C-alpha cells in the first residue's frame, strides 16, 4: 500500500476508499482535560529513564501523552471508548495507568490496545494494561506471536538480546491499509519494519476549536542489532526497511510522535514557539534514520576491526 502526502480531507477520503469507513474528524469535547505539557517538560529530561513517572499532557484535541519520561504511550479518546498505543515496560504500565486515571479517564473505557514495535520497553506493559482495562489487543502478523509469547522473533535484528516479557492475549490482526476504527476514531496503520519485523507506525486526525491536525506515531526504526547481525545479509528485510522509511517520509504528518520521545526531540519542540507542529516532521525523521541506516551498511562492508 503506497501512502502519499495527504491533506486532512484527502486522508479521510483515502480511509473511506480502503475500508469503506467514513472517518469523521474527532473534536476534543469541552469537558476533556486541558492537561498542558509544562509539567512534563519540567519533570522529564532528554533521554530520561524508561520507568520514570512524568505527568500526562494533552498533545492535541483528543490525543494525550500518557507514557513515562523515557517511553511514549499515546491515548486517543472517543465517545465510544478509547485507544491506547503502546504499554511501555512492565513497570511502566503502572505509570501509564496512573496517568490515564489522573486525566480523569477510566481504564475500563480503553477498548483497543495497539503496538509500535515488539520490544519489551514498549510492549511488556500491555499484558497488565489489558488485564486492567479488558481491552482487545491488535497486532501486526509478525508482532502477534511475540506479544502472545513474550519472546522476540528469531528474525529480529536484536534476537537474543532481550529477556522474555509478560505475554498478552492477542485478539486480532492489523493489516496495512486497513484502518483500525472505534466509533468515530480511525487510525491508519503503516508497516515500517526494520527495527523489528512487525513494527507499525500510526496516522490519525485530531481536532480542537474547529482546527484539525494529522498526527503520526512513527516507529523507532533505528538500525540497532546484535553484534552478529548484518542488515546487508538480509536483502528482502532491508528492502522492506527502506520501503517503510520511504512511506513514512511521504505521509501527511503535522505532529510527529515517536516511541522514545527524545528520538523526535519532543521536550525541545514542546518548548518552542510552534510546539509539536511541523509539516516536515516525518520527512526529516525518516531522512535521519535513512542516513543512520546507510552509515550502518557502510560499516558492515568494512573489514573487521576497522
Helices and strands as residue ranges (DSSP letters): H 8-19, H 38-43, E 57-60, E 63-65, E 74-76, E 82-85, H 92-102, G 107-109, E 110-114, H 120-123, H 126-133, E 136-140, H 141-149, E 172-174, E 180-182, E 185-191, E 200-208, E 211-218, G 231-233, H 235-250, E 255-258, G 261-264, H 266-270, H 281-300
